[in-house]
Amino acid sequence: MASPATELEVGDFTVRLSNPDRVYFPAHGWTKLDLANYYLSVGDGIVRALRERPCMLHRFPEGVAGDKVHQKRVPNGAPPWLGTVRVHFPRYNRHADELCVTRLAEVIWAVQMSTVEFHPWNSRSADTEKPDEWRIDLDPMPDCPFDRVRRVAGVVREVLGELGITGFPKTSGGRGLHVYVRVRPEHGFADVRRAALAFAREVERRAPDDVTTTWWRKDRDPAAVFVDYNQNARDHTIASAYSVRGNADATVSTPVTWDEIDAADPRDFTIATVPARFARLGDLHAAIDDVHHPLTTLLEWADRDERAGVPDPERAD
C-alpha cells in the first residue's frame, strides 16, 4: 500500500510529498523521503548549480530499478509558483517550458515528481542562447582506470592555470570528473563548443597516451579518457553539482578541491555521506559566479587549428 503523504516546509512554500516511503534505491533501502532530505541538506549548493537554467529532469517513478523518464516539459497542474523558462528546439520547430530553479522548493517539487537527476543547460533564462558555463567532461572509456582520469585532471588544471582561468572540479557521479568554468555570456553554443574543442586538443597534445578527442566511440582507445567537448553543444546537458545519479548506490556528482582529486574515490560520495561533508565544508563551488572568463585565447586556438586544417572530429569523414 502507498504510504501517507507528508508535507515539507521549504522556505515560504509547502511541498506535498506523496508515497514518501517508496523505496527508490533498493540496494540500501533509501526512500523518496530520504532523497528529498538529501536535497534539503545541500540546498544552497543544488540551487546555485541550477539557478536560472533550463533544466531537464531524469525521473524514476518506480525507483532506480525501474524505467527512467527524460522530461523536458513541466507538466500541466504544476504549482503556480514554480519557475519555468521557454526554450526552443529549431530542428523540430517546437518549444518547451522547462523547470527553471531559483529556490529550493522547486527542487523538492521535482523530487515529488520522482526526479532523481537534474540536468541543467549551460545557459541561463536571461538569454538561453548565450552560455555562461563551459563544461570540461573527462569521460573514461570502459578500460580506463580512475588513476588515468586523475592524471588528465592534473593536465586540465595546468592548462587552465596557464590561461589564468579558474576551474571548479566535481565528480561526475560515475567514473569520470567534470570541471566547470564560468564564461562571459558573449558567444553562442557553436563558439563555446569550438573553444572547448580547442582546449581538449591542447590537453590531448600534452597527454597523448591518456587522452582522446576522437568523436566516434568505436575509434577511441578503450583505455583513454575522452575529453567530451560536445557537452557544450546546444541542448546537451549533464548532471549538475549535487545531483544524485540514478544508480543503485545513489552516488552524487560532488564538488571537490583540486588537491582532493589524487585521493578521491567517486564511489564514496552518496546521499548518505555528502550531507555531512556539505555541513562541514559548505559548497566548494560557492565562488563559481565571482569571475566570468573571456574565451578569447581559446577561440584563437580554434582559429589556429582550423587554419592548419585540423578537422572537427565530429564532422570528419
C-alpha positions as CSV (number, residue, x, y, z in Angstrom):
1,M,0.0,0.0,0.0
2,A,1.1,3.6,-0.7
3,S,2.4,5.4,2.4
4,P,0.5,8.5,3.6
5,A,1.7,11.7,2.0
6,T,3.9,14.1,4.1
7,E,4.3,17.8,3.8
8,L,7.7,19.5,3.8
9,E,8.1,23.2,4.7
10,V,10.7,24.5,2.2
11,G,11.3,28.3,2.6
12,D,8.0,30.0,2.1
13,F,6.3,27.0,0.4
14,T,4.8,23.8,1.5
15,V,5.6,20.9,-0.8
16,R,3.4,17.7,-0.6
17,L,5.5,14.5,-0.9
18,S,3.3,11.6,-1.9
19,N,4.4,8.0,-1.1
20,P,7.4,9.2,1.0
21,D,8.3,5.6,2.0
22,R,8.6,4.3,-1.6
23,V,12.0,2.7,-1.9
24,Y,14.0,4.4,-4.7
25,F,17.3,2.7,-4.0
26,P,16.6,-0.9,-3.2
27,A,20.2,-1.9,-2.5
28,H,20.2,0.4,0.5
29,G,16.5,0.8,1.3
30,W,16.7,4.6,0.7
31,T,13.3,6.1,0.0
32,K,11.7,9.1,-1.8
33,L,11.8,10.9,1.6
34,D,15.5,10.1,2.0
35,L,16.1,11.6,-1.4
36,A,14.1,14.8,-0.5
37,N,16.0,15.1,2.7
38,Y,19.3,14.8,0.9
39,Y,18.4,17.7,-1.4
40,L,17.3,19.8,1.6
41,S,20.6,19.1,3.2
42,V,22.6,20.6,0.2
43,G,20.0,23.2,-0.6
44,D,22.3,26.2,-1.2
45,G,24.6,24.0,-3.4
46,I,21.9,22.5,-5.6
47,V,20.1,25.8,-6.1
48,R,23.4,27.5,-7.0
49,A,24.1,24.8,-9.6
50,L,20.7,25.0,-11.2
51,R,19.9,28.7,-10.7
52,E,18.0,30.3,-13.6
53,R,19.0,27.4,-16.0
54,P,16.5,25.4,-18.1
55,C,16.6,22.0,-16.6
56,M,15.8,18.6,-17.9
57,L,14.6,16.1,-15.3
58,H,15.6,12.4,-15.1
59,R,12.6,10.8,-13.4
60,F,12.4,7.3,-11.9
61,P,8.7,6.8,-11.0
62,E,9.3,3.3,-9.6
63,G,12.8,3.9,-8.3
64,V,16.1,3.4,-9.9
65,A,15.4,-0.2,-10.6
66,G,12.6,0.8,-12.9
67,D,12.4,2.8,-16.1
68,K,13.9,6.3,-16.5
69,V,11.8,9.1,-17.9
70,H,13.6,12.1,-19.6
71,Q,11.3,15.1,-19.0
72,K,11.8,18.5,-20.5
73,R,8.4,20.0,-20.2
74,V,6.8,20.9,-16.9
75,P,3.5,19.0,-16.7
76,N,0.1,20.6,-16.5
77,G,-1.0,21.1,-12.9
78,A,2.3,22.3,-11.7
79,P,2.0,24.9,-8.8
80,P,1.7,28.5,-9.9
81,W,4.8,29.5,-8.0
82,L,7.0,27.1,-10.0
83,G,9.7,28.8,-12.1
84,T,9.9,27.9,-15.8
85,V,11.6,29.2,-18.9
86,R,10.6,28.6,-22.5
87,V,13.3,27.1,-24.8
88,H,13.1,26.4,-28.5
89,F,14.2,23.4,-30.5
90,P,14.8,24.6,-34.1
91,R,15.3,21.2,-35.5
92,Y,11.8,20.2,-34.6
93,N,10.2,23.6,-34.7
94,R,9.0,23.1,-31.1
95,H,9.3,24.7,-27.7
96,A,9.2,23.5,-24.2
97,D,8.6,25.2,-20.8
98,E,11.3,23.7,-18.7
99,L,11.9,23.9,-14.9
100,C,14.0,27.0,-14.0
101,V,15.1,26.8,-10.4
102,T,15.6,29.9,-8.3
103,R,14.6,28.4,-4.9
104,L,14.8,25.1,-3.1
105,A,11.1,24.4,-3.1
106,E,11.3,23.9,-6.8
107,V,13.9,21.2,-6.4
108,I,11.7,19.4,-3.8
109,W,8.7,19.8,-6.1
110,A,10.8,17.9,-8.8
111,V,11.6,15.2,-6.2
112,Q,7.9,14.9,-5.6
113,M,7.6,14.3,-9.4
114,S,10.1,11.4,-8.9
115,T,13.1,13.3,-10.2
116,V,16.5,11.8,-9.1
117,E,18.8,13.6,-11.5
118,F,18.9,17.3,-12.5
119,H,20.4,18.1,-15.9
120,P,20.6,21.9,-16.5
121,W,21.6,23.8,-19.6
122,N,24.8,25.7,-19.6
123,S,23.0,28.9,-20.3
124,R,20.5,30.9,-18.2
125,S,17.0,32.2,-18.6
126,A,18.1,35.8,-19.4
127,D,19.5,34.5,-22.7
128,T,19.2,30.8,-23.3
129,E,21.3,31.1,-26.5
130,K,24.4,32.5,-24.7
131,P,26.1,30.0,-22.4
132,D,27.8,31.3,-19.3
133,E,29.2,27.9,-18.3
134,W,31.9,25.9,-20.1
135,R,32.0,22.2,-19.2
136,I,35.1,20.1,-19.3
137,D,33.9,16.5,-19.2
138,L,36.6,13.8,-18.5
139,D,34.8,10.7,-19.7
140,P,36.8,7.5,-19.1
141,M,36.4,4.7,-21.7
142,P,35.4,1.2,-20.4
143,D,39.0,0.1,-19.7
144,C,40.2,3.4,-18.3
145,P,41.3,3.3,-14.7
146,F,40.5,6.2,-12.4
147,D,44.2,6.9,-11.9
148,R,44.3,8.0,-15.6
149,V,41.4,10.3,-15.1
150,R,43.3,11.8,-12.1
151,R,46.3,12.4,-14.3
152,V,44.3,14.1,-17.0
153,A,42.7,16.3,-14.4
154,G,46.2,17.4,-13.5
155,V,46.8,18.4,-17.1
156,V,43.5,20.2,-17.3
157,R,44.4,22.2,-14.1
158,E,47.8,23.0,-15.6
159,V,46.4,24.4,-18.9
160,L,43.6,26.4,-17.1
161,G,46.3,27.9,-14.8
162,E,48.4,29.0,-17.8
163,L,45.2,30.6,-19.2
164,G,44.5,32.4,-15.9
165,I,41.2,30.6,-15.7
166,T,39.6,29.2,-12.5
167,G,38.1,25.8,-12.9
168,F,35.7,24.2,-10.4
169,P,36.0,20.3,-10.4
170,K,33.5,17.8,-9.3
171,T,33.0,14.1,-9.6
172,S,30.5,13.1,-12.3
173,G,28.7,10.6,-10.0
174,G,30.0,7.9,-12.3
175,R,33.6,7.1,-13.2
176,G,34.6,10.5,-14.5
177,L,35.3,14.1,-13.5
178,H,33.8,17.4,-14.6
179,V,35.4,20.8,-14.4
180,Y,33.1,23.9,-14.8
181,V,34.2,27.3,-15.8
182,R,32.1,30.5,-15.8
183,V,32.5,32.3,-19.0
184,R,31.2,35.7,-20.2
185,P,27.8,35.1,-22.0
186,E,29.1,36.7,-25.2
187,H,29.0,33.7,-27.6
188,G,26.6,31.2,-28.9
189,F,26.8,27.5,-28.3
190,A,28.8,26.9,-31.5
191,D,31.7,29.1,-30.4
192,V,31.7,27.8,-26.8
193,R,31.9,24.3,-28.3
194,R,34.8,25.4,-30.6
195,A,36.6,26.8,-27.6
196,A,36.0,23.6,-25.7
197,L,37.3,21.5,-28.6
198,A,40.5,23.7,-28.8
199,F,41.1,23.2,-25.1
200,A,40.5,19.4,-25.4
201,R,43.1,19.2,-28.2
202,E,45.6,21.1,-26.1
203,V,45.1,18.6,-23.3
204,E,45.5,15.7,-25.8
205,R,48.7,17.2,-27.1
206,R,50.1,17.3,-23.6
207,A,48.9,13.8,-22.6
208,P,48.6,11.8,-25.9
209,D,48.9,8.4,-24.2
210,D,46.0,9.2,-21.8
211,V,43.6,11.4,-23.8
212,T,41.5,11.2,-26.9
213,T,39.3,13.7,-28.7
214,T,38.2,11.1,-31.3
215,W,34.5,11.6,-31.8
216,W,33.3,8.1,-32.9
217,R,33.3,5.8,-29.9
218,K,34.3,2.8,-32.0
219,D,37.5,4.6,-33.0
220,R,38.7,5.5,-29.5
221,D,41.3,3.8,-27.4
222,P,39.2,1.8,-24.9
223,A,41.6,2.7,-22.1
224,A,41.7,6.5,-22.8
225,V,40.0,9.5,-21.3
226,F,37.7,11.2,-23.8
227,V,37.6,14.9,-23.2
228,D,34.0,15.4,-24.3
229,Y,33.8,18.9,-25.7
230,N,30.4,18.2,-27.2
231,Q,28.8,18.6,-23.8
232,N,28.9,22.3,-24.7
233,A,26.7,21.9,-27.7
234,R,23.2,23.3,-27.6
235,D,20.7,21.3,-25.6
236,H,23.3,18.9,-24.3
237,T,23.2,18.5,-20.6
238,I,25.0,16.7,-17.8
239,A,24.2,16.1,-14.2
240,S,24.7,19.2,-12.1
241,A,26.8,19.6,-9.0
242,Y,25.0,17.9,-6.1
243,S,22.7,16.0,-8.4
244,V,22.1,12.4,-7.3
245,R,22.7,9.8,-10.0
246,G,20.2,7.2,-10.9
247,N,22.2,4.2,-9.9
248,A,21.9,1.6,-7.2
249,D,24.3,3.4,-4.7
250,A,22.8,6.9,-5.1
251,T,26.2,8.4,-5.9
252,V,26.3,12.2,-6.1
253,S,28.1,14.5,-8.5
254,T,30.1,16.2,-5.8
255,P,32.3,19.3,-5.9
256,V,35.9,18.5,-4.8
257,T,39.0,20.6,-4.4
258,W,41.8,20.1,-6.9
259,D,44.0,18.7,-4.2
260,E,41.4,16.1,-3.2
261,I,41.4,14.5,-6.6
262,D,44.5,12.4,-6.2
263,A,42.9,10.5,-3.3
264,A,39.2,10.9,-4.1
265,D,37.1,7.8,-4.9
266,P,33.8,8.9,-6.6
267,R,32.0,5.9,-5.1
268,D,32.4,7.5,-1.6
269,F,30.1,10.4,-2.4
270,T,26.5,9.3,-1.9
271,I,23.3,10.7,-0.4
272,A,24.4,9.0,2.9
273,T,27.8,10.8,3.0
274,V,27.5,14.1,1.2
275,P,25.2,15.9,3.7
276,A,27.8,15.7,6.5
277,R,30.5,16.7,4.0
278,F,28.4,19.7,2.9
279,A,27.7,20.7,6.6
280,R,31.5,20.6,7.3
281,L,32.9,22.2,4.1
282,G,30.0,24.2,2.7
283,D,29.6,24.5,-1.1
284,L,33.0,24.2,-2.7
285,H,31.5,25.9,-5.8
286,A,30.3,28.9,-3.8
287,A,32.7,31.2,-5.6
288,I,31.9,29.9,-9.1
289,D,30.0,33.1,-10.1
290,D,32.6,35.5,-8.9
291,V,34.5,35.7,-12.2
292,H,33.3,35.1,-15.7
293,H,36.2,34.5,-18.0
294,P,36.6,35.5,-21.7
295,L,37.1,32.8,-24.3
296,T,39.4,35.0,-26.4
297,T,42.5,32.8,-26.3
298,L,40.6,29.5,-26.7
299,L,38.9,30.9,-29.8
300,E,42.2,32.0,-31.2
301,W,43.4,28.4,-30.7
302,A,40.3,27.2,-32.5
303,D,41.1,29.5,-35.4
304,R,44.7,28.3,-35.5
305,D,43.6,24.7,-35.6
306,E,41.1,25.4,-38.4
307,R,43.7,27.3,-40.4
308,A,46.0,24.3,-40.0
309,G,43.4,22.0,-41.5
310,V,42.7,20.1,-38.3
311,P,39.2,18.7,-38.8
312,D,36.4,18.9,-36.3
313,P,36.3,15.2,-35.1
314,E,32.5,15.1,-35.2
315,R,32.3,16.3,-38.7
316,A,35.3,14.5,-40.1
317,D,34.7,11.7,-42.7
